[in-house]
């Protein structure tokens, strides 16, 4: 097992009294699991800890935060007090734009920052960094850190948070990053009474009827291109309003479309404002989609990435789809 150089971070933690944790916009299971595991650990060390994220906590991960300690960042309320923190942890983030509005304000506050991540080509500028793209999830790195600084604090809630990050980022242990090391860690976490069936049900099998109604609309308007190898769809604000579904409830839609036979790349265009679109990219392996996301200041994993496009849905489709189309056509020429 590879051991990372945690010593400089541990030294910072010894003197830090008030610590901020944050992660990327539209946080997933690895982001939330990493935050909550580290939060509980630092609390056990009598540290004052706060979690501020630019996006709201997705409902499917609310069970990890029964005390409702995760708060959505409000610049008017929070920016002026960022300098109160002695240390900030930026978790599971590969690029500064992925932090959201908190990113710029945090940079201006000029407090020491630690970045812990497993995304390839991490571009975060921090005082201390542990980045290892060979790790299955950022939560794996958080677990390694916890075992270094306070192994006695590990209990069911910490193990559960780490397990959520590991399970979700490995696609329930079916992606290529479901390594022998990942399974060994999962087995170790189960020793703390983590219950895989309960966690899976909470995250993937507790969808509302309203969400499923929206999914039905999505399935009826999928666009197929490049002989069915590219599938894309749009979700507009009016779709959310008509079905009474929040944008936080549509996680997993793009993965589901990718599961269609013959589809190599699936893309979701989510209208989040009049001139802003969230784009999710999923690939089965022929196209490295984080390279496409980076062309628009986005990022992510090789086969699961995202970006925020400033403009209309039509403009986003017109900018992103031709790039994917060319990538698939090039792959077709090689086959």
DONU-257116 format. One record per residue: residue in three letters; chain; x, y, z of N, C-alpha, C in turn. Coordinates in pm, whole numbers, plus 50000, padded with zeros to 5 digits. Atoms other than C-alpha are relative to their C-alpha. Example, Ala and Ser with C-alpha at 12.3 -4.5 7.8 and 13.67 -1.06 7.14 Angstrom:
# residues 2
resn/chain/nu/nv/nw/cau/cav/caw/cu/cv/cw
ALA/A/50089/49881/50000/51230/49550/50780/50090/50120/50000
SER/A/49918/49881/49994/51367/49894/50714/49923/50109/50073
This chain:
# residues 335
resn/chain/nu/nv/nw/cau/cav/caw/cu/cv/cw
UNK/A/50084/49880/50000/50000/50000/50000/50088/50125/50000
UNK/A/49921/49878/50010/50141/50336/49896/49967/50092/50118
UNK/A/50017/49905/49891/50195/50574/50188/50037/50138/49950
UNK/A/49976/49864/50046/50172/50944/50117/50065/50082/50111
UNK/A/49928/49917/49904/50367/51221/50287/49901/50094/50071
UNK/A/50098/49922/49925/50113/51344/50541/50065/50091/50104
UNK/A/49936/49929/49890/50371/51493/50777/49977/50151/49998
UNK/A/50022/49854/50000/50345/51860/50661/49856/50037/50034
UNK/A/50142/49972/49971/49963/51844/50679/49971/49976/50148
UNK/A/50020/50030/49858/49970/51682/51022/50058/50111/50087
UNK/A/49940/49889/49926/50202/51959/51142/49909/50122/49999
UNK/A/50093/49888/50009/49956/52221/51019/49880/49977/50091
UNK/A/50117/50032/49918/49672/52043/51196/50030/50018/50150
UNK/A/49965/49987/49859/49860/52055/51525/49976/50142/50052
UNK/A/50012/49861/49957/49843/52435/51532/49867/50063/49959
UNK/A/50127/49943/50046/49510/52492/51355/49890/49975/50103
UNK/A/50111/50013/49906/49216/52558/51583/49865/49999/49928
UNK/A/50126/49989/50073/48944/52650/51334/50024/49962/49854
UNK/A/49970/50061/50131/48927/52448/51011/49876/50000/49913
UNK/A/50108/49999/50100/48716/52483/50697/50017/49882/49905
UNK/A/50000/50107/50099/48622/52189/50473/49906/50041/49886
UNK/A/50087/49974/50114/48484/52230/50121/50031/49902/49888
UNK/A/49982/50090/50113/48446/52041/49795/49942/50064/49874
UNK/A/50041/49944/50128/48331/52082/49436/49850/50026/49993
UNK/A/50141/49974/50024/48000/52215/49307/49930/49870/49963
UNK/A/50079/50121/50026/47723/51957/49272/50071/49877/50057
UNK/A/49919/50106/49939/47896/51726/49520/49939/49862/49985
UNK/A/50042/50139/50012/47881/51351/49473/50031/49926/50130
UNK/A/49980/50079/49879/47918/51067/49721/50142/50006/50053
UNK/A/49861/49993/49955/48297/51085/49730/50029/50134/50067
UNK/A/49980/49867/49943/48291/51459/49797/49940/50009/50140
UNK/A/50069/49992/49871/48036/51436/50079/50059/49902/50100
UNK/A/49941/50099/49910/48182/51117/50223/50135/50043/50053
UNK/A/49869/49951/49958/48530/51270/50233/49986/50110/50104
UNK/A/50022/49889/49906/48404/51583/50406/49955/49949/50136
UNK/A/50057/50044/49873/48202/51401/50669/50098/49913/50080
UNK/A/49902/50083/49929/48473/51146/50751/50105/50088/50067
UNK/A/49898/49912/49943/48732/51419/50800/49941/50090/50109
UNK/A/50068/49917/49899/48481/51635/50991/49994/49928/50134
UNK/A/50013/50075/49875/48416/51364/51249/50137/49976/50065
UNK/A/49867/50022/49947/48787/51292/51284/50053/50126/50069
UNK/A/49948/49875/49943/48880/51657/51342/49922/50042/50123
UNK/A/50079/49972/49881/48594/51698/51585/50050/49919/50119
UNK/A/49951/50085/49891/48729/51408/51788/50131/50052/50058
UNK/A/49875/49940/49956/49054/51606/51812/49977/50137/50064
UNK/A/50039/49873/49936/48865/51899/51968/50027/50121/49912
UNK/A/49985/49888/50092/48904/52113/51656/49863/50061/49973
UNK/A/50122/49934/50046/48643/52370/51554/49996/49985/49848
UNK/A/50005/50036/50142/48531/52251/51209/49868/50046/49939
UNK/A/50119/49963/50076/48287/52390/50953/50011/49946/49858
UNK/A/50006/50043/50140/48178/52257/50615/49914/50101/49924
UNK/A/50071/49906/50086/48081/52515/50352/50021/49957/49855
UNK/A/49994/50039/50140/47999/52409/49996/49923/50099/49915
UNK/A/50071/49908/50089/47895/52620/49699/49864/49947/49959
UNK/A/50128/50061/50037/47613/52374/49624/49935/49938/50123
UNK/A/50075/50062/49891/47342/52233/49847/50033/49851/50010
UNK/A/49979/50143/49977/47371/51884/49996/49894/49920/49925
UNK/A/50098/50084/50068/47206/51631/49761/49924/49913/50099
UNK/A/50086/50070/49906/46915/51458/49931/50045/49857/50026
UNK/A/49965/50141/49982/47049/51106/49872/50118/49980/50096
UNK/A/49889/50012/49907/47351/51183/50092/49971/50066/50135
UNK/A/50035/49931/49876/47165/51362/50372/50017/49910/50122
UNK/A/49987/50091/49886/47183/51049/50590/50141/50002/50059
UNK/A/49865/49989/49949/47559/51108/50623/50016/50120/50093
UNK/A/49992/49876/49923/47488/51443/50788/49876/50020/50086
UNK/A/50121/49988/49917/47221/51388/51053/49997/50128/50083
UNK/A/49995/49877/49921/47341/51693/51245/49990/50126/49916
UNK/A/50015/49887/50093/47303/51915/50935/50115/50100/50015
UNK/A/49883/49913/49987/47656/52050/50965/50046/50056/49866
UNK/A/49962/49949/50133/47701/52093/50588/49908/50117/49965
UNK/A/50077/49881/50036/47594/52443/50489/50039/50048/49861
UNK/A/49971/49944/50132/47567/52607/50150/50061/50139/50017
UNK/A/49926/49875/49989/47810/52895/50107/49916/50117/49950
UNK/A/50070/49876/50034/47649/53240/50105/50103/50113/50010
UNK/A/49896/49896/49996/47899/53514/50006/49966/50116/50092
UNK/A/50038/49886/49916/47703/53787/50181/50015/49968/50148
UNK/A/49994/50039/49860/47697/53592/50504/50138/49950/50042
UNK/A/49881/50076/49960/48023/53397/50493/50133/50057/49956
UNK/A/49870/49959/50055/48291/53574/50287/50083/50079/50100
UNK/A/49929/49915/49906/48379/53821/50560/50064/49926/50115
UNK/A/49947/50076/49887/48453/53549/50812/50096/49888/49960
UNK/A/49908/50105/50044/48675/53325/50599/50137/50012/50066
UNK/A/49868/49979/49938/48985/53482/50755/50005/49949/50144
UNK/A/50002/50055/49864/48873/53340/51090/50060/49859/50005
UNK/A/49951/50139/50004/48986/52994/50976/50153/49999/49995
UNK/A/49854/50018/50000/49342/52878/51040/50046/49912/49884
UNK/A/49963/50098/50102/49333/52611/50771/49876/49960/49923
UNK/A/50112/50044/50084/49112/52505/50478/50040/49874/49925
UNK/A/49981/50121/50078/49079/52161/50321/49908/50006/49878
UNK/A/50076/50007/50125/48970/52144/49955/50007/49854/49954
UNK/A/50003/50145/50019/48859/51787/49892/49934/49961/49868
UNK/A/50060/50060/50120/48795/51596/49569/49979/50103/49889
UNK/A/50014/49893/50099/48850/51902/49348/50125/50006/49913
UNK/A/49886/49998/50091/49070/51907/49037/50034/50137/49944
UNK/A/49977/49867/50056/49031/52271/48930/49926/50105/50080
UNK/A/50056/49897/49912/48956/52599/49106/49859/50040/49961
UNK/A/50135/49962/50041/48647/52672/48896/49897/49903/50054
UNK/A/50093/50100/49949/48495/52353/49036/49961/50024/50146
UNK/A/50036/49969/49862/48485/52503/49386/49879/50091/50006
UNK/A/50112/49906/50002/48227/52761/49280/50040/50134/50057
UNK/A/49974/49864/49953/48196/53109/49428/50092/50004/50122
UNK/A/49913/50004/49883/48377/53002/49744/50147/50001/49962
UNK/A/49860/50010/50040/48696/52941/49548/50072/50133/49996
UNK/A/49937/49868/50011/48771/53305/49465/50011/50067/50137
UNK/A/49998/49937/49868/48678/53425/49813/50102/49935/50092
UNK/A/49902/50072/49919/48896/53159/49973/50141/50043/49962
UNK/A/49868/49955/50045/49193/53268/49760/50032/50139/50054
UNK/A/49979/49864/49949/49145/53629/49869/50023/50001/50151
UNK/A/49983/50007/49855/49128/53526/50235/50143/49965/50039
UNK/A/49859/50032/49982/49485/53392/50200/50029/49922/50128
UNK/A/49972/50089/49888/49460/53123/50463/50065/49874/49944
UNK/A/49936/50122/50049/49670/52805/50436/49896/49898/49952
UNK/A/50095/50095/50060/49498/52547/50213/50067/49865/49976
UNK/A/49956/50138/50028/49530/52171/50179/49908/49943/49894
UNK/A/50080/50067/50104/49414/51990/49865/50026/49850/50007
UNK/A/49991/50147/50003/49341/51617/49882/49907/49952/49890
UNK/A/50078/50030/50121/49224/51466/49556/50056/49877/49930
UNK/A/49953/50113/50081/49245/51174/49315/49970/50020/49852
UNK/A/50025/49973/50141/49151/51342/48986/50131/50014/49922
UNK/A/49879/49981/50082/49405/51325/48704/50017/50148/49964
UNK/A/49967/49863/50038/49579/51654/48624/49932/50101/50091
UNK/A/50053/49906/49903/49487/51841/48939/50069/50136/49982
UNK/A/49946/49866/50025/49528/52218/48884/49978/50095/50117
UNK/A/50021/49916/49882/49447/52344/49233/50135/50048/50053
UNK/A/49880/49945/49939/49711/52575/49376/49975/50010/50150
UNK/A/50016/50003/49855/49744/52503/49749/50136/49996/50067
UNK/A/49876/50006/49925/50005/52524/50020/50047/49856/50018
UNK/A/49968/50141/49980/49989/52147/50068/49906/49917/49912
UNK/A/50081/50081/50091/49871/51883/49822/50034/49853/50014
UNK/A/49986/50144/50015/49816/51510/49827/49904/49961/49888
UNK/A/50081/50037/50118/49693/51403/49482/50052/49868/49946
UNK/A/49960/50132/50049/49698/51040/49371/49888/49944/49914
UNK/A/50106/50045/50091/49497/50947/49064/49986/49847/49998
UNK/A/50013/50145/49993/49564/50579/49130/49904/49956/50110
UNK/A/50096/50032/49896/49338/50594/49434/49859/49994/49941
UNK/A/50135/50018/50053/48983/50477/49369/49909/50116/50034
UNK/A/50085/49890/49956/48833/50771/49558/50081/50090/50093
UNK/A/49936/49910/49905/48938/51077/49755/49978/49952/50143
UNK/A/50028/50049/49865/48775/50918/50057/50103/49896/50045
UNK/A/49893/50094/49965/49046/50648/50043/50119/50074/50060
UNK/A/49890/49918/49948/49306/50920/50096/49964/50058/50136
UNK/A/50044/49946/49872/49101/51073/50376/50013/49893/50109
UNK/A/49989/50110/49904/49088/50734/50547/50145/49977/50040
UNK/A/49857/50015/49971/49465/50704/50518/50047/50110/50094
UNK/A/49963/49888/49913/49504/51049/50677/49946/49979/50141
UNK/A/50060/50023/49868/49264/50963/50959/50078/49894/50078
UNK/A/49924/50106/49933/49461/50647/51036/50136/50050/50048
UNK/A/49874/49941/49958/49771/50861/51063/49983/50093/50119
UNK/A/50011/49897/49897/49635/51134/51288/49920/49957/50122
UNK/A/50080/50040/49885/49377/50963/51507/49924/49871/49970
UNK/A/50066/50126/50038/49305/50596/51426/49894/49956/50100
UNK/A/50096/50041/49899/49117/50552/51752/49862/50061/49982
UNK/A/50130/49935/50020/48839/50781/51631/49913/49928/49898
UNK/A/50076/50065/50107/48734/50548/51350/49887/49918/50060
UNK/A/50120/50069/49955/48381/50429/51413/49908/49978/49881
UNK/A/50091/50032/50109/48075/50334/51213/49972/50120/49910
UNK/A/50037/49886/50084/47988/50685/51097/50115/50046/49911
UNK/A/49886/49967/50086/48341/50756/50971/50017/49894/49892
UNK/A/49986/50109/50096/48364/50414/50806/49890/50007/49894
UNK/A/50112/49989/50093/48021/50467/50649/50023/50111/49899
UNK/A/49973/49888/50090/48123/50804/50504/50107/49963/49897
UNK/A/49894/50043/50092/48441/50657/50356/49945/49897/49901
UNK/A/50057/50104/50087/48247/50359/50218/49913/50062/49892
UNK/A/50084/49933/50101/47998/50590/50044/50086/50059/49890
UNK/A/49910/49946/50102/48283/50770/49870/50059/49894/49912
UNK/A/49939/50110/50076/48445/50443/49766/49897/49933/49910
UNK/A/50102/50069/50078/48122/50279/49651/49954/50083/49882
UNK/A/50056/49917/50108/47991/50573/49448/50103/50028/49892
UNK/A/49901/49967/50101/48319/50657/49277/50049/49878/49922
UNK/A/49967/50121/50076/48374/50295/49173/49877/49946/49926
UNK/A/50122/50048/50065/48019/50269/49036/49950/49872/50062
UNK/A/50038/50120/49924/47927/50021/49308/50094/49884/49967
UNK/A/49893/50098/50021/48257/49839/49245/49994/49932/49864
UNK/A/50002/50059/50135/48205/49789/48873/50088/50074/49901
UNK/A/49912/49926/50090/48435/50054/48719/50142/49945/50006
UNK/A/49861/50046/50005/48801/50003/48629/50076/50033/50127
UNK/A/49928/49964/49878/48905/50175/48952/49958/49916/50120
UNK/A/50033/50097/49893/48750/49892/49156/50115/49900/50008
UNK/A/49875/50076/49994/49097/49760/49231/49999/49903/50119
UNK/A/49988/50085/49882/49203/49485/49472/50013/50081/50128
UNK/A/49985/49913/49884/49304/49764/49710/49866/50056/50045
UNK/A/50132/49947/49968/48953/49909/49689/49915/49896/50072
UNK/A/50078/50106/49935/48796/49576/49781/50055/49968/50139
UNK/A/49943/50023/49867/49039/49530/50069/49956/50108/50097
UNK/A/50046/49891/49915/48945/49872/50203/49853/49981/50035
UNK/A/50143/50022/49975/48575/49793/50165/49982/49894/50108
UNK/A/50009/50106/49900/48626/49474/50364/50037/50052/50139
UNK/A/49959/49942/49871/48805/49668/50638/49890/50089/50057
UNK/A/50106/49911/49955/48523/49924/50655/49879/49922/50052
UNK/A/50114/50082/49955/48264/49649/50694/50019/49950/50143
UNK/A/49973/50042/49862/48434/49556/51021/49941/50099/50102
UNK/A/50059/49899/49912/48282/49877/51163/49847/50002/49989
UNK/A/50145/50017/50009/47928/49750/51101/49937/50086/49891
UNK/A/50057/49936/50119/47886/49933/50771/49912/49898/49929
UNK/A/50097/50091/50062/47583/49784/50596/49977/50039/49854
UNK/A/50006/49963/50142/47621/49788/50216/49859/50008/49943
UNK/A/50135/49999/50058/47258/49703/50141/49924/50125/50041
UNK/A/50070/49880/49954/47126/49991/50353/50051/50125/49928
UNK/A/49941/49884/50068/47368/50240/50197/49956/50005/49855
UNK/A/50041/50004/50140/47290/50127/49844/49854/50042/49985
UNK/A/50142/49965/50008/46918/50153/49908/49977/50149/50022
UNK/A/50017/49858/49972/46948/50503/50052/50040/50086/49881
UNK/A/49946/49916/50108/47147/50633/49757/49932/49973/49867
UNK/A/50045/50036/50134/47011/50444/49458/49856/49948/49991
UNK/A/50134/50059/50008/46672/50302/49553/49899/50072/50090
UNK/A/50093/49919/49921/46494/50586/49731/49953/50122/49922
UNK/A/50038/49888/50086/46392/50802/49437/49850/50029/50012
UNK/A/50140/49959/49989/46069/50998/49449/49925/49970/49869
UNK/A/50081/50017/50122/45782/50934/49203/50015/50119/49905
UNK/A/49984/49881/50084/45832/51291/49080/50129/49991/49918
UNK/A/49874/50017/50072/46193/51218/48989/49983/49900/49887
UNK/A/50020/50101/50104/46086/50911/48797/49914/50053/49887
UNK/A/50081/49937/50106/45827/51118/48610/50089/50085/49909
UNK/A/49907/49921/50081/46103/51353/48499/50089/49908/49916
UNK/A/49920/50095/50076/46316/51055/48397/49923/49948/49880
UNK/A/50083/50044/50112/46026/50937/48183/50001/50101/49886
UNK/A/49994/49897/50105/46027/51270/47998/50135/49997/49930
UNK/A/49865/50003/50057/46403/51246/47950/50013/49884/49901
UNK/A/49986/50117/50086/46381/50896/47802/49928/50015/49868
UNK/A/50076/49980/50124/46130/51015/47544/50065/50099/49904
UNK/A/49943/49897/50088/46354/51290/47407/50153/49989/49988
UNK/A/49857/50020/50020/46701/51136/47385/50035/50018/49853
UNK/A/49948/49982/50136/46896/51242/47077/50115/49903/49979
UNK/A/49893/50095/50032/47111/50973/46915/50075/50048/49877
UNK/A/49916/49963/50114/47401/51046/46683/50112/49898/49985
UNK/A/49885/50086/50030/47701/50869/46528/49960/49852/50014
UNK/A/50048/50138/50001/47508/50546/46470/49963/49950/50140
UNK/A/50044/50038/49867/47373/50547/46824/50108/49995/50104
UNK/A/49889/50004/49904/47714/50577/46989/50003/50123/50090
UNK/A/50011/49878/49920/47637/50926/47118/49853/50023/50033
UNK/A/50137/49971/49957/47323/50996/47322/50003/50123/50091
UNK/A/50003/49881/49916/47238/51335/47467/49857/50048/50022
UNK/A/50133/49952/49965/46943/51503/47632/50011/50131/50076
UNK/A/50003/49873/49930/46841/51833/47782/49895/49997/50110
UNK/A/50099/49977/49895/46664/51927/48104/49997/50151/50023
UNK/A/50015/49856/49984/46530/52280/48118/49928/50031/50130
UNK/A/50064/49958/49877/46402/52479/48410/49850/49970/49999
UNK/A/50145/50027/50006/46046/52436/48286/49970/49852/50024
UNK/A/50018/50143/49973/46091/52056/48299/50002/49974/50150
UNK/A/49992/50016/49855/46192/52080/48664/49875/50055/50068
UNK/A/50119/49937/49940/45902/52312/48742/49875/49917/49976
UNK/A/50119/50079/50033/45645/52095/48564/49992/49871/50081
UNK/A/49999/50126/49925/45754/51784/48753/50027/50021/50148
UNK/A/49972/49966/49859/45832/51965/49082/50122/49925/50052
UNK/A/49875/50067/49965/46181/51814/49085/50110/50104/50011
UNK/A/49888/49908/49987/46487/51999/49210/50119/49947/49920
UNK/A/49882/50041/50078/46814/51994/49017/50089/49905/50078
UNK/A/49920/50090/49918/46968/51805/49311/49955/49854/49987
UNK/A/50057/50135/50005/46750/51501/49233/50030/49924/49872
UNK/A/49983/50064/50131/46873/51422/48884/50134/49928/49986
UNK/A/49876/50076/50005/47199/51258/48977/49975/49859/49949
UNK/A/50013/50135/50054/47248/50936/48786/49931/49991/49866
UNK/A/50069/50004/50130/47046/51031/48477/50099/49970/49888
UNK/A/49904/50019/50110/47354/51049/48255/50058/49859/50002
UNK/A/49950/50138/49990/47487/50718/48385/49899/49901/49944
UNK/A/50105/50090/50049/47154/50555/48305/49996/50001/49847
UNK/A/50001/49991/50146/47161/50683/47946/50123/49932/49941
UNK/A/49879/50069/50046/47518/50557/47910/49981/49849/49998
UNK/A/50020/50145/49991/47391/50209/48002/49925/49942/49880
UNK/A/50073/50047/50118/47191/50189/47676/50096/49927/49906
UNK/A/49917/50081/50089/47327/49923/47442/50042/50082/49878
UNK/A/49947/49930/50116/47552/50076/47176/50046/50141/50029
UNK/A/49961/49864/49965/47592/50412/47349/50140/49999/50060
UNK/A/49864/49987/49948/47957/50504/47405/50015/50124/50087
UNK/A/49993/49876/49923/47910/50860/47533/49859/50053/50022
UNK/A/50128/49939/49966/47611/51011/47713/50025/50139/50057
UNK/A/49981/49861/49957/47568/51383/47777/49867/50057/50047
UNK/A/50116/49926/49950/47322/51579/47990/50028/50149/49997
UNK/A/49994/49854/49997/47260/51950/47938/49890/50048/50094
UNK/A/50096/49955/49900/47094/52090/48249/50001/50152/50007
UNK/A/50013/49854/49992/46969/52449/48233/49988/50040/50147
UNK/A/50004/49956/49860/47053/52604/48570/49970/50149/50011
UNK/A/50033/49858/50005/46990/52964/48466/49976/50041/49857
UNK/A/50027/49954/50136/46900/53176/48165/50123/49994/49912
UNK/A/49876/50001/50076/47263/53186/48061/50105/49908/50063
UNK/A/49906/50094/49939/47414/52889/48242/49948/49857/49988
UNK/A/50037/50140/50023/47414/52517/48165/50104/49909/50064
UNK/A/49912/50102/49944/47556/52228/48361/50004/49883/49903
UNK/A/49983/50107/50098/47696/51960/48130/50069/49882/50068
UNK/A/49941/50123/49947/47758/51604/48250/50038/49909/49884
UNK/A/49947/50086/50106/47968/51371/48035/50035/49864/50058
UNK/A/49968/50136/49958/47988/50994/48070/50043/49919/49878
UNK/A/49945/50080/50110/48188/50751/47856/50019/49856/50045
UNK/A/49972/50142/49972/48221/50374/47835/50147/49966/49980
UNK/A/49857/50026/50010/48590/50409/47757/50065/50036/49869
UNK/A/49939/49965/50128/48638/50499/47391/50041/50147/49994
UNK/A/49971/49857/50001/48640/50874/47460/50034/50044/50142
UNK/A/49961/49944/49870/48826/51043/47746/49930/50135/50015
UNK/A/50086/49882/49999/48564/51298/47841/50053/50113/50088
UNK/A/49951/49886/49922/48759/51496/48099/50087/50093/49914
UNK/A/49927/49914/50093/48976/51622/47811/49906/50098/49931
UNK/A/50101/49913/50060/48660/51760/47653/49953/50103/50102
UNK/A/50045/49907/49896/48544/51911/47982/50102/50110/50025
UNK/A/49896/49900/49973/48877/52087/48029/50004/50109/49895
UNK/A/50006/49896/50103/48826/52272/47702/49903/50111/50039
UNK/A/50097/49901/49953/48545/52453/47885/50020/50029/50150
UNK/A/49963/49975/49860/48726/52490/48221/49929/49906/50097
UNK/A/50058/50101/49912/48558/52178/48356/50106/49897/50035
UNK/A/49906/50105/49964/48715/51853/48469/49930/49878/50051
UNK/A/50057/50124/49948/48666/51519/48633/50090/49883/49972
UNK/A/49928/50123/50027/48768/51162/48568/50005/49975/49849
UNK/A/49987/50030/50142/48865/51007/48236/49864/49974/49935
UNK/A/50126/50043/50062/48518/50864/48178/49876/50057/50069
UNK/A/50112/49933/49934/48302/51082/48404/50045/50141/50035
UNK/A/49953/49863/49982/48339/51458/48387/49884/50098/49988
UNK/A/50105/49899/50007/48147/51782/48395/50058/50138/49976
UNK/A/49961/49862/50025/48157/52149/48308/49879/50090/50016
UNK/A/50106/49900/49997/47956/52467/48345/50019/50091/49880
UNK/A/49994/49921/50124/47877/52646/48019/49923/50130/50020
UNK/A/50067/49870/49990/47798/53017/48021/49931/50031/49868
UNK/A/50077/49977/50122/47522/53057/47764/49871/49920/50005
UNK/A/50127/50072/50007/47198/52897/47652/50023/49851/49979
UNK/A/49993/50143/50026/47122/52527/47622/50039/49974/49855
UNK/A/49971/50018/50142/47129/52559/47244/50148/50026/49971
UNK/A/49859/49968/50022/47472/52722/47256/50091/49892/50058
UNK/A/49921/50106/49938/47603/52454/47491/50001/49875/49913
UNK/A/50008/50116/50089/47480/52175/47264/50085/50024/49876
UNK/A/49925/49967/50121/47629/52352/46963/50150/50002/50020
UNK/A/49857/49994/49973/47966/52384/47133/50058/49863/50038
UNK/A/49946/50124/49944/48003/52046/47304/49980/49879/49910
UNK/A/50032/50121/50076/47831/51789/47082/50092/49980/49879
UNK/A/49910/50024/50114/48046/51848/46768/50136/49944/50041
UNK/A/49871/50051/49953/48362/51782/46971/49991/49851/50029
UNK/A/50018/50142/49968/48227/51451/47099/49976/49921/49873
UNK/A/50029/50068/50128/48096/51362/46755/50129/49971/49925
UNK/A/49872/50020/50070/48442/51412/46603/50085/49895/50069
UNK/A/49921/50099/49926/48605/51211/46879/49952/49859/49973
UNK/A/50056/50133/50028/48369/50918/46820/50025/49959/49856
UNK/A/49976/50032/50140/48406/50938/46445/50146/49963/49977
UNK/A/49858/50034/50011/48784/50933/46481/50024/49859/50053
UNK/A/49988/50135/49946/48754/50624/46701/49944/49897/49902
UNK/A/50060/50091/50098/48530/50468/46438/50092/49974/49884
UNK/A/49908/50016/50112/48790/50528/46170/50114/49904/50035
UNK/A/49889/50086/49958/49050/50339/46377/49958/49854/50013
UNK/A/50050/50138/49979/48827/50034/46428/49986/49925/49868
